[in-house]
Amino acid sequence: MGSKIAYNIDSSEKYGWQPDWFGADDFDEELIEKVIEFQKSMGLSADGLVGPATHRRIFTERQANIDDYEPTGEHIVYNGEFYPIDWDRVVLWDEPGGLRINQGTYTDYSGKEPRDISMFVNHWDVCLNSKSCVDVLNTRKVSVHFCIDNDGTIYQILDIQHNAWHASNRTVNEKSVGVEISNAYYLKYQDWYEKRFGPRPIISDAVAHGKTLETHLGFYPVQLEALKALWKSISEACKVPLAAPMTGGRLDTGVNTEVYKGRFKGFLNHYNVTENKIDCAGLDLVEMLEEIK
């Protein structure tokens, strides 16, 4: 029995699961019995050892009913575990009103070792709200981990353990977390926003790739506060440094070589990854990160 306990301790350290996933309190004989019960229910070999197949099954079961496990307060989810966030409007994919990304739109890392995350990528969705954004993502068969709606609600639509397809660069995707911030971008949508949420800020001097962009819609203050809360939580959960891509002592507003090659560690905008993107031009990463610090 002692060898089985040691095996499960090693498995937990490797994959990131805990005894309470099986309804046990510790790495002991009770856990082994709980694991055997679970394995029988899944049609697995019932040996009480949490090997790759058992871990993948318990991870998937937990993901499907994640709201059943969330502790008191608001949290985000990384590899099936909960990490606190200082924001009062966070909705997980399994909660009432939650938004969910479809299978086949991301690389599924269920039951694997915790993903090594070193970057966070900001996007604007060019949609009217987060629900529309998720519909578009599912249709296009791409993905992201979070959405921030017009009222500042943060939707987690995918466990950040999974590799979302959001950054136009496979290496960056493998190392990053992504967010889509609701913003239809074009001034012609201002009337729509005014009727529902009030007028959006206007940005007229944003630069990306050495060019000043056309005047466009900015983010609501509540969205920026939600974004800072999310950055802080991600930094603490994944140990991502509160740093932005810099060139010559100033925020880099174009493609950054360290980002592109996957060597950067910190928070960035999508335009730092590819010349084909301009989001989120006008978002002052340096000032916002300083406010978090």
Buried (B, 14 or more C-beta within 10 A) or exposed (E): EEEBBEBBBEBBEBBBBBBEBBEBEEBEBBBBEBBBBBBEEBEBEBBBBBBEBBBBBBBBBBBEEBEEBBEEEBBBBBBBBBBBBEBEBBBBBBBEEBBBBBEEBBBBBBBBEBBEBBBBBBBBBBBBBBBBBBEBBBEEEBBBBBBBBBBBBBBBBBBBBBBBBBBBBEBBBBBBBBBBBBBBBEEEBBEEBEEEBEEBEEBEEBBBBEEEBEEBBBBBEBBBBBBBBBBBBBBEBBEBEBBBBBEEEEBBBBBBEBBBEBEBBBBBBBBBBBEEBBBBBBBBBBEBBEEEE
